[in-house]
Amino acid sequence: MTSRLKLALLDVAWKTCGVSPECLGAAWEPYGRCLAHLGPAEVESVLRGLVPGQGIDLRGTTLEEELLTRILERVERRLGRARFDRAVFAGPARFREVVFASDATFDHARFDHLASFFGTSFTGNVSFGEARFHRELSLHGAQVRGHGRFDRILVGGDALFGEARFDGDTSFREADFHGFAAFDGTAFAGDVGFRGSRFRRAVSFRASAVGRNAGFDGLRFHGPAYLGPMQVGGCLSLTDVRACGPLQVDTGRCRVTLRAAVVTGPFTARLSAAEIDLRDATLTGPAAVTRKSERVRVTSLDGLDAGALTLNGTDLRTCGLGGLRRPEGLRLRDCLFATTPAGVSWRLGWPPVRWWTRRVVLADEHSWRAWPPSDLGGDADGKRVGAKRPRATRAAAARVSAANETGEPPDDRRSARSLDAGWLETLYERLRPGVGDANTSADFAFGAMEMRRLSSPRVRARVLLSLYWLACGYGLRVGRALGWLTLMAALVAGALSWAAGARPTRHWVGKNPRIAVVRSKPVISPDPRALYK
């Protein structure tokens, strides 16, 4: 802690106490001394001059509990412009249900014991910049109608902000909470920011609400963190977060960003009708992103390093999976993927007519084939949607489009496509074991074989795989094999019928002995007795 002598060297903006150079207390006229260095009669004279709603200047003053209580009782617990900058509260500071009719500042103040603002009402702005709370801090049920500033505060004990109301923007930048921090039921009407803060023990935001954006960028969670269930109107940003313990995020209808986040403990995100970005995140422990009611859209997984991540009920139609560092660690349950184009397509190439069997595909293959975004299928309600291509796969699609536009030789263009197709084959194979749906797993197997056929450098292998695809769809299209068998059976039956019906029937024609019809008649044996008559 900075000594009083060092503080005296600061250029303070008020007239200090004349008793000692070390005392930074605001001087009261006509005494020229701070309230802590006045005699009993002088203090009584100052208190008699106070009226409810009057502003008070106690900057740099050391306040005992008794003196603070007498001041608050004299003004009937209603203060105007209150200045407590660099004040030292040597005893418990109890501002319970005090009304600050104007702005209140506690910058660089020091609270040696309990600091209670339970039910306190701040009509204007309030600032606790770089204040030091050696014990507990309580703003439970407090209301701040203006802006709230708690930048770089240090709380040695528990910090209780439950049921508090902040009507303006609130900032906790680089705050340090050594004890349990509770924001349960807290309402922030504007933006709230905890950039660079530290929670050394558990923190809870259950039943809290943020009107606009909630920023936890660069925050450090040393204990369990329960961010929800909470409502966020704009974006819940957890960029560059470090979490050593369990991290739970429970929100909906907002954007959730965990770019470059590092979570060494269990991670759980329960979202509804939300978007989540996990670019360059590292999830060491078990992790899961689950939808509560409406489907969750994943915008990016590029650079994600997760040993065991489960995506349950998420929308992956526009999210490329090629940037995953460990695709085999991904578990996919009830996810929504892009699909092949519907109907028959015509083009000036070979083959001129293409008809795609309906199957799910990764967004990486969708962009690599340069299919239009409109072919991404419908949303969860069955409506047609269009979306941007995922950033992870736009490079592959750009290479294919550039090759087509520049008119490169067919061999060079095919080799470029083959390289990407081989990469997609490996991606399908590594993702397939984590797919929970049998139909989707079969489509991934089909996609892997399709990419193997397109990436095979040998003509003979491509021909054999093409025949395999044509005959039975790589063993995954039973209907196609039955169709071929039915066609072959029909052709054989037709050939036999034609061969049987092509034989001519022989009859007598005139006296031509070459054409005859053999007619069998019953032969009656003669009676032997008639021969001797």
C-alpha positions as CSV (number, residue, x, y, z in Angstrom):
1,M,0.0,0.0,0.0
2,T,1.3,3.4,-0.9
3,S,2.3,5.4,2.2
4,R,0.6,8.7,3.1
5,L,3.9,10.5,2.6
6,K,4.0,9.4,-1.1
7,L,0.4,10.4,-1.5
8,A,1.2,13.9,-0.1
9,L,3.5,14.4,-3.0
10,L,0.6,14.1,-5.5
11,D,-0.9,17.1,-7.1
12,V,-4.4,16.9,-5.6
13,A,-7.1,19.1,-6.8
14,W,-8.3,20.4,-3.4
15,K,-6.9,22.4,-0.4
16,T,-5.5,19.9,2.0
17,C,-5.4,19.8,5.8
18,G,-2.9,22.2,7.4
19,V,-2.1,20.0,10.3
20,S,0.5,17.8,8.5
21,P,1.8,17.6,5.0
22,E,1.0,13.9,5.1
23,C,-2.7,14.5,5.6
24,L,-4.6,14.8,2.3
25,G,-7.9,15.6,3.9
26,A,-10.0,18.4,2.4
27,A,-9.8,21.5,4.6
28,W,-12.9,23.0,6.1
29,E,-13.2,26.7,6.4
30,P,-12.6,28.7,8.4
31,Y,-10.6,26.1,10.3
32,G,-8.2,25.1,7.5
33,R,-8.2,21.6,8.7
34,C,-9.9,18.4,7.7
35,L,-12.9,17.0,9.5
36,A,-10.8,14.3,11.2
37,H,-8.5,16.9,12.8
38,L,-11.3,19.2,14.1
39,G,-12.1,19.3,17.8
40,P,-15.4,18.0,19.1
41,A,-17.0,21.5,19.2
42,E,-15.8,22.3,15.7
43,V,-17.1,19.0,14.4
44,E,-20.5,19.7,16.0
45,S,-20.5,23.2,14.4
46,V,-19.8,21.7,11.0
47,L,-22.5,19.1,11.4
48,R,-25.1,21.7,12.4
49,G,-24.5,23.4,9.1
50,L,-25.4,20.3,7.1
51,V,-28.8,19.9,5.5
52,P,-30.4,16.9,3.7
53,G,-29.3,16.8,0.0
54,Q,-26.3,19.0,0.6
55,G,-23.1,18.2,-1.2
56,I,-20.1,17.2,1.0
57,D,-16.4,17.1,0.4
58,L,-14.5,14.6,2.4
59,R,-11.7,13.9,0.0
60,G,-8.6,12.4,1.6
61,T,-10.2,12.4,5.0
62,T,-9.8,9.6,7.5
63,L,-13.3,8.6,8.6
64,E,-14.2,6.5,11.7
65,E,-17.5,4.7,11.8
66,E,-18.9,7.0,14.4
67,L,-18.1,10.2,12.5
68,L,-19.5,8.7,9.2
69,T,-22.7,7.7,11.0
70,R,-23.2,11.1,12.5
71,I,-22.8,12.8,9.1
72,L,-25.3,10.5,7.4
73,E,-27.8,10.9,10.2
74,R,-27.5,14.7,10.1
75,V,-28.3,14.8,6.3
76,E,-31.1,12.2,6.9
77,R,-29.2,9.7,4.7
78,R,-29.5,12.0,1.6
79,L,-26.4,13.5,0.1
80,G,-25.9,15.8,-2.9
81,R,-22.6,15.9,-4.7
82,A,-20.5,13.6,-2.6
83,R,-16.7,13.5,-2.9
84,F,-14.8,10.7,-1.1
85,D,-11.7,10.6,-3.3
86,R,-8.7,9.1,-1.5
87,A,-10.8,8.9,1.7
88,V,-9.8,6.3,4.3
89,F,-12.6,4.5,6.0
90,A,-10.9,3.2,9.1
91,G,-14.1,1.6,10.4
92,P,-17.0,-0.1,8.7
93,A,-18.5,2.1,6.0
94,R,-22.3,1.6,6.1
95,F,-24.1,3.6,3.4
96,R,-27.2,1.4,3.7
97,E,-30.2,3.0,1.8
98,V,-28.4,6.3,1.4
99,V,-29.6,8.4,-1.5
100,F,-26.9,10.3,-3.5
101,A,-28.9,13.0,-5.3
102,S,-26.0,13.8,-7.5
103,D,-22.7,12.3,-8.7
104,A,-20.6,10.4,-6.1
105,T,-16.9,9.7,-6.4
106,F,-14.8,7.3,-4.3
107,D,-11.7,7.2,-6.5
108,H,-8.6,5.8,-4.8
109,A,-10.6,5.4,-1.5
110,R,-9.6,2.8,1.0
111,F,-12.0,0.7,3.0
112,D,-10.3,-1.1,5.8
113,H,-13.4,-2.9,6.9
114,L,-16.8,-3.7,5.5
115,A,-18.1,-1.4,2.7
116,S,-21.9,-1.7,2.5
117,F,-24.0,0.1,0.0
118,F,-27.0,-2.2,0.4
119,G,-30.1,-0.6,-1.2
120,T,-28.2,2.6,-1.9
121,S,-29.5,4.8,-4.7
122,F,-27.1,6.8,-6.9
123,T,-29.2,9.3,-8.9
124,G,-26.2,10.4,-11.0
125,N,-22.9,8.8,-11.9
126,V,-20.8,6.9,-9.4
127,S,-17.1,6.2,-9.6
128,F,-14.9,3.8,-7.5
129,G,-11.9,4.0,-9.7
130,E,-8.9,2.2,-8.1
131,A,-10.6,1.9,-4.7
132,R,-9.3,-0.7,-2.3
133,F,-11.7,-2.8,-0.3
134,H,-9.8,-4.9,2.3
135,R,-12.9,-6.8,3.4
136,E,-16.4,-7.3,1.9
137,L,-18.0,-5.0,-0.6
138,S,-21.8,-5.0,-1.0
139,L,-23.9,-3.2,-3.5
140,H,-26.8,-5.7,-3.2
141,G,-30.0,-4.0,-4.3
142,A,-28.2,-0.8,-5.2
143,Q,-29.4,1.4,-8.0
144,V,-27.2,3.5,-10.3
145,R,-29.1,5.8,-12.7
146,G,-26.0,7.1,-14.3
147,H,-22.7,5.5,-15.3
148,G,-20.9,3.2,-13.0
149,R,-17.1,3.0,-12.9
150,F,-15.3,0.3,-10.9
151,D,-12.1,0.3,-12.9
152,R,-9.0,-1.3,-11.1
153,I,-10.8,-1.8,-7.8
154,L,-9.4,-4.4,-5.5
155,V,-11.8,-6.4,-3.3
156,G,-10.1,-8.6,-0.7
157,G,-13.3,-10.2,0.5
158,D,-16.6,-11.1,-1.2
159,A,-18.2,-8.8,-3.7
160,L,-22.0,-8.8,-3.7
161,F,-23.8,-7.0,-6.5
162,G,-26.9,-9.1,-6.5
163,E,-30.2,-7.5,-7.5
164,A,-28.4,-4.2,-8.3
165,R,-29.6,-2.0,-11.2
166,F,-27.3,0.0,-13.5
167,D,-29.2,2.2,-15.9
168,G,-26.1,3.4,-17.8
169,D,-22.9,1.9,-19.0
170,T,-20.8,0.1,-16.3
171,S,-17.1,-0.6,-16.3
172,F,-15.1,-3.1,-14.2
173,R,-11.9,-2.8,-16.2
174,E,-8.9,-4.6,-14.6
175,A,-10.8,-5.2,-11.4
176,D,-9.3,-7.8,-9.0
177,F,-11.8,-9.9,-7.0
178,H,-10.1,-12.0,-4.3
179,G,-13.3,-13.4,-2.8
180,F,-16.5,-14.8,-4.1
181,A,-18.2,-12.4,-6.6
182,A,-22.0,-12.5,-7.0
183,F,-23.9,-10.7,-9.8
184,D,-27.0,-12.8,-9.5
185,G,-30.1,-10.9,-10.6
186,T,-28.1,-7.9,-11.6
187,A,-29.4,-5.7,-14.4
188,F,-27.2,-3.7,-16.7
189,A,-29.3,-1.6,-19.0
190,G,-26.3,-0.5,-21.1
191,D,-22.9,-2.0,-21.8
192,V,-20.9,-3.8,-19.1
193,G,-17.2,-4.4,-19.4
194,F,-14.8,-6.6,-17.3
195,R,-11.8,-6.3,-19.7
196,G,-8.6,-7.5,-18.0
197,S,-10.3,-8.3,-14.7
198,R,-9.5,-11.2,-12.4
199,F,-11.8,-13.4,-10.4
200,R,-9.7,-15.5,-8.1
201,R,-12.6,-17.4,-6.7
202,A,-16.1,-18.4,-7.9
203,V,-18.2,-15.8,-9.8
204,S,-21.9,-16.1,-10.6
205,F,-24.1,-14.2,-13.1
206,R,-27.3,-16.2,-12.6
207,A,-30.5,-14.5,-13.6
208,S,-28.6,-11.4,-14.7
209,A,-29.4,-9.2,-17.7
210,V,-27.3,-7.0,-20.0
211,G,-29.1,-4.6,-22.3
212,R,-26.4,-4.3,-24.9
213,N,-22.9,-5.9,-24.8
214,A,-21.1,-7.8,-22.1
215,G,-17.3,-7.7,-22.5
216,F,-15.1,-10.2,-20.6
217,D,-12.2,-9.8,-22.9
218,G,-8.8,-10.8,-21.4
219,L,-10.4,-11.8,-18.2
220,R,-8.9,-14.4,-15.9
221,F,-11.1,-16.9,-14.1
222,H,-9.1,-18.7,-11.4
223,G,-12.2,-20.5,-10.0
224,P,-15.6,-21.7,-11.2
225,A,-17.4,-19.2,-13.4
226,Y,-21.2,-19.4,-14.0
227,L,-22.2,-16.9,-16.7
228,G,-25.9,-17.5,-16.7
229,P,-28.6,-18.1,-17.2
230,M,-28.3,-14.5,-18.3
231,Q,-29.8,-12.3,-21.0
232,V,-27.6,-10.4,-23.3
233,G,-29.0,-8.0,-25.9
234,G,-25.9,-7.7,-28.0
235,C,-22.7,-9.6,-27.8
236,L,-21.2,-11.7,-25.0
237,S,-17.5,-11.4,-25.7
238,L,-15.0,-13.8,-24.0
239,T,-12.1,-13.1,-26.3
240,D,-8.7,-14.1,-24.9
241,V,-10.3,-15.4,-21.7
242,R,-8.3,-17.7,-19.4
243,A,-10.3,-20.1,-17.2
244,C,-8.6,-22.6,-14.9
245,G,-11.9,-24.0,-13.4
246,P,-15.3,-24.9,-14.9
247,L,-16.7,-22.3,-17.2
248,Q,-20.5,-22.3,-17.9
249,V,-22.2,-20.0,-20.4
250,D,-26.0,-20.0,-20.5
251,T,-27.6,-17.3,-22.6
252,G,-29.7,-16.9,-25.8
253,R,-30.5,-14.6,-28.7
254,C,-27.1,-13.0,-28.9
255,R,-23.6,-13.5,-30.2
256,V,-21.0,-15.4,-28.1
257,T,-17.4,-15.0,-28.9
258,L,-14.6,-17.1,-27.4
259,R,-11.8,-16.2,-29.8
260,A,-8.4,-17.2,-28.5
261,A,-9.9,-18.3,-25.2
262,V,-8.1,-21.0,-23.1
263,V,-10.2,-23.1,-20.9
264,T,-8.4,-25.8,-18.9
265,G,-11.4,-27.0,-17.0
266,P,-14.8,-28.3,-18.2
267,F,-16.6,-25.9,-20.6
268,T,-20.3,-25.9,-21.2
269,A,-22.3,-23.5,-23.4
270,R,-26.1,-23.8,-23.3
271,L,-27.5,-21.4,-25.9
272,S,-30.7,-20.7,-27.7
273,A,-31.1,-18.9,-31.0
274,A,-27.5,-17.7,-30.6
275,E,-24.3,-17.5,-32.5
276,I,-21.0,-18.8,-31.2
277,D,-17.4,-18.2,-32.4
278,L,-14.6,-20.5,-31.2
279,R,-11.9,-19.3,-33.5
280,D,-8.4,-20.2,-32.2
281,A,-9.8,-21.3,-28.8
282,T,-8.1,-24.0,-26.7
283,L,-10.4,-26.3,-24.8
284,T,-8.3,-28.7,-22.7
285,G,-11.1,-30.3,-20.7
286,P,-14.4,-31.8,-21.8
287,A,-16.5,-29.2,-23.7
288,A,-20.0,-29.1,-25.0
289,V,-22.1,-26.6,-27.0
290,T,-25.8,-27.5,-26.6
291,R,-29.0,-25.8,-27.7
292,K,-31.7,-25.2,-25.1
293,S,-34.7,-24.7,-27.4
294,E,-33.9,-23.1,-30.8
295,R,-30.9,-24.1,-32.9
296,V,-27.4,-22.6,-32.3
297,R,-25.4,-21.3,-35.2
298,V,-21.6,-21.9,-35.1
299,T,-19.8,-19.2,-37.1
300,S,-16.2,-20.3,-36.9
301,L,-14.1,-23.2,-35.6
302,D,-10.8,-22.2,-37.3
303,G,-7.8,-23.0,-35.2
304,L,-9.9,-24.6,-32.5
305,D,-7.9,-27.1,-30.4
306,A,-10.3,-29.3,-28.5
307,G,-9.7,-32.8,-27.3
308,A,-13.3,-33.6,-26.7
309,L,-15.9,-31.1,-27.9
310,T,-19.6,-32.1,-28.4
311,L,-21.8,-30.0,-30.6
312,N,-25.5,-30.8,-29.9
313,G,-28.2,-29.2,-32.0
314,T,-26.0,-26.7,-33.8
315,D,-26.1,-25.2,-37.3
316,L,-23.0,-26.0,-39.2
317,R,-24.2,-25.1,-42.7
318,T,-21.8,-22.1,-43.1
319,C,-19.1,-23.2,-40.6
320,G,-16.0,-24.8,-42.1
321,L,-14.4,-27.6,-40.2
322,G,-11.2,-27.8,-42.1
323,G,-9.4,-25.4,-39.6
324,L,-9.8,-27.8,-36.7
325,R,-6.6,-28.9,-35.2
326,R,-8.0,-32.2,-33.9
327,P,-11.1,-33.1,-36.0
328,E,-11.3,-36.5,-34.4
329,G,-12.1,-34.9,-31.1
330,L,-15.4,-33.4,-32.4
331,R,-18.7,-35.1,-31.5
332,L,-21.7,-34.1,-33.7
333,R,-25.2,-34.7,-32.4
334,D,-28.4,-33.5,-34.2
335,C,-26.4,-31.0,-36.2
336,L,-27.6,-29.2,-39.3
337,F,-25.3,-29.4,-42.3
338,A,-25.3,-28.0,-45.9
339,T,-26.8,-30.2,-48.6
340,T,-26.2,-30.9,-52.3
341,P,-28.0,-28.8,-54.9
342,A,-31.6,-29.9,-55.6
343,G,-32.8,-30.8,-59.1
344,V,-31.1,-31.1,-62.4
345,S,-28.3,-28.7,-63.5
346,W,-27.1,-27.9,-67.0
347,R,-23.6,-26.6,-67.9
348,L,-21.3,-26.2,-70.8
349,G,-18.9,-29.0,-69.9
350,W,-18.7,-32.7,-69.3
351,P,-21.0,-34.0,-68.2
352,P,-23.5,-31.4,-69.5
353,V,-26.2,-32.6,-67.2
354,R,-25.7,-33.2,-63.5
355,W,-28.2,-34.6,-61.0
356,W,-27.0,-34.8,-57.4
357,T,-28.3,-37.3,-54.9
358,R,-29.6,-35.7,-51.8
359,R,-26.9,-35.9,-49.0
360,V,-25.4,-33.7,-46.3
361,V,-22.0,-32.1,-47.0
362,L,-19.6,-30.1,-45.1
363,A,-19.4,-26.4,-45.7
364,D,-15.9,-26.9,-46.8
365,E,-17.0,-29.1,-49.7
366,H,-19.9,-26.7,-50.4
367,S,-17.5,-23.8,-50.9
368,W,-14.9,-26.0,-52.7
369,R,-17.4,-26.9,-55.4
370,A,-18.5,-23.3,-55.6
371,W,-22.1,-24.0,-55.0
372,P,-24.3,-20.9,-54.6
373,P,-25.2,-20.0,-51.0
374,S,-28.9,-20.5,-51.8
375,D,-28.3,-24.2,-51.9
376,L,-27.6,-24.3,-48.2
377,G,-31.1,-25.5,-47.6
378,G,-33.7,-24.3,-45.2
379,D,-33.3,-23.2,-41.6
380,A,-34.7,-24.9,-38.6
381,D,-38.2,-23.8,-39.6
382,G,-37.9,-24.9,-43.1
383,K,-37.3,-21.5,-44.7
384,R,-34.7,-20.9,-47.4
385,V,-31.8,-18.9,-46.1
386,G,-28.6,-17.5,-47.7
387,A,-25.4,-16.9,-45.8
388,K,-21.8,-15.9,-46.5
389,R,-19.3,-18.6,-47.2
390,P,-17.1,-19.6,-44.3
391,R,-13.8,-17.9,-44.1
392,A,-12.0,-21.2,-43.7
393,T,-13.1,-22.5,-47.1
394,R,-13.3,-19.3,-49.2
395,A,-9.6,-19.8,-50.2
396,A,-10.3,-23.2,-51.7
397,A,-13.3,-21.8,-53.6
398,A,-11.3,-18.8,-54.8
399,R,-8.7,-21.1,-56.2
400,V,-11.2,-23.1,-58.1
401,S,-13.0,-20.0,-59.4
402,A,-9.7,-18.4,-60.4
403,A,-8.7,-21.5,-62.3
404,N,-12.0,-21.5,-64.2
405,E,-11.8,-17.8,-65.0
406,T,-8.2,-17.7,-66.2
407,G,-8.6,-20.6,-68.5
408,E,-5.8,-22.8,-67.2
409,P,-5.1,-26.1,-68.9
410,P,-7.5,-28.9,-67.8
411,D,-4.7,-31.0,-66.3
412,D,-3.5,-28.1,-64.1
413,R,-7.0,-27.3,-63.0
414,R,-7.7,-31.0,-62.2
415,S,-4.5,-31.3,-60.2
416,A,-5.5,-28.2,-58.1
417,R,-8.9,-29.7,-57.5
418,S,-7.4,-33.1,-56.7
419,L,-5.2,-31.5,-53.9
420,D,-8.2,-30.0,-52.2
421,A,-10.3,-33.1,-52.7
422,G,-7.7,-35.2,-50.9
423,W,-7.7,-32.9,-48.0
424,L,-11.5,-33.1,-47.9
425,E,-11.3,-36.9,-47.9
426,T,-9.1,-36.9,-44.9
427,L,-11.4,-34.4,-43.1
428,Y,-14.5,-36.6,-43.8
429,E,-12.7,-39.7,-42.5
430,R,-11.5,-38.0,-39.3
431,L,-14.9,-36.5,-38.5
432,R,-17.0,-39.6,-39.3
433,P,-16.3,-41.5,-36.0
434,G,-17.8,-38.6,-34.0
435,V,-21.1,-38.4,-35.9
436,G,-24.0,-39.7,-33.8
437,D,-26.6,-40.0,-36.6
438,A,-26.3,-43.1,-38.9
439,N,-27.6,-41.3,-42.0
440,T,-25.1,-38.4,-41.6
441,S,-22.3,-40.9,-41.0
442,A,-23.2,-42.7,-44.2
443,D,-23.2,-39.4,-46.1
444,F,-19.8,-38.6,-44.6
445,A,-18.5,-42.0,-45.9
446,F,-20.0,-41.2,-49.3
447,G,-18.3,-37.8,-49.3
448,A,-15.0,-39.4,-48.4
449,M,-15.2,-41.9,-51.3
450,E,-16.3,-39.1,-53.6
451,M,-13.3,-37.0,-52.7
452,R,-11.1,-40.1,-53.1
453,R,-12.4,-40.6,-56.6
454,L,-11.8,-37.0,-57.5
455,S,-8.3,-36.9,-56.0
456,S,-7.0,-40.2,-57.3
457,P,-3.9,-39.5,-59.5
458,R,-4.3,-42.8,-61.4
459,V,-6.7,-43.1,-64.3
460,R,-7.4,-46.8,-63.6
461,A,-8.3,-46.1,-60.0
462,R,-10.6,-43.3,-61.1
463,V,-12.3,-45.5,-63.6
464,L,-12.8,-48.3,-61.0
465,L,-14.1,-45.9,-58.4
466,S,-16.4,-44.3,-61.0
467,L,-17.8,-47.7,-61.8
468,Y,-18.2,-48.4,-58.1
469,W,-20.0,-45.1,-57.7
470,L,-22.2,-45.8,-60.8
471,A,-23.1,-49.3,-59.7
472,C,-24.1,-48.9,-56.1
473,G,-22.9,-45.5,-54.8
474,Y,-19.8,-46.9,-53.1
475,G,-21.9,-49.5,-51.5
476,L,-24.0,-46.9,-49.7
477,R,-26.9,-46.5,-52.2
478,V,-28.8,-49.8,-52.1
479,G,-31.6,-48.4,-54.3
480,R,-29.1,-47.7,-57.1
481,A,-27.9,-51.4,-57.0
482,L,-31.5,-52.6,-56.9
483,G,-32.3,-50.4,-59.8
484,W,-29.5,-51.8,-61.9
485,L,-30.5,-55.4,-61.0
486,T,-34.1,-54.6,-62.0
487,L,-33.0,-53.1,-65.3
488,M,-30.8,-56.1,-66.0
489,A,-33.6,-58.5,-65.1
490,A,-36.0,-56.6,-67.4
491,L,-33.5,-56.7,-70.2
492,V,-32.9,-60.5,-69.8
493,A,-36.7,-61.1,-69.7
494,G,-37.3,-59.0,-72.7
495,A,-34.5,-60.8,-74.6
496,L,-35.9,-64.2,-73.8
497,S,-39.4,-63.2,-74.7
498,W,-38.2,-61.9,-78.0
499,A,-36.2,-65.0,-78.8
500,A,-39.1,-67.3,-78.0
501,G,-41.6,-65.3,-80.1
502,A,-39.3,-65.1,-83.2
503,R,-39.6,-68.9,-84.2
504,P,-42.0,-69.4,-87.3
505,T,-44.8,-72.1,-87.4
506,R,-44.5,-74.6,-90.4
507,H,-47.7,-75.3,-92.6
508,W,-48.3,-76.9,-96.0
509,V,-48.0,-74.3,-98.7
510,G,-49.2,-75.7,-102.1
511,K,-47.3,-78.8,-103.2
512,N,-44.0,-77.6,-101.8
513,P,-42.7,-80.6,-99.9
514,R,-40.3,-78.5,-97.9
515,I,-43.0,-77.0,-95.8
516,A,-45.2,-79.3,-93.9
517,V,-47.2,-79.5,-90.8
518,V,-47.1,-82.8,-89.0
519,R,-50.4,-83.6,-87.5
520,S,-50.7,-86.5,-85.2
521,K,-53.7,-88.9,-85.5
522,P,-54.7,-91.7,-83.2
523,V,-53.5,-95.0,-84.5
524,I,-56.0,-97.9,-84.2
525,S,-54.6,-101.3,-84.2
526,P,-56.5,-103.8,-86.5
527,D,-58.3,-106.8,-85.2
528,P,-56.1,-109.9,-85.8
529,R,-59.2,-112.1,-86.6
530,A,-60.1,-109.9,-89.4
531,L,-57.0,-110.7,-91.2
532,Y,-58.0,-114.4,-91.8
533,K,-61.5,-113.8,-93.1
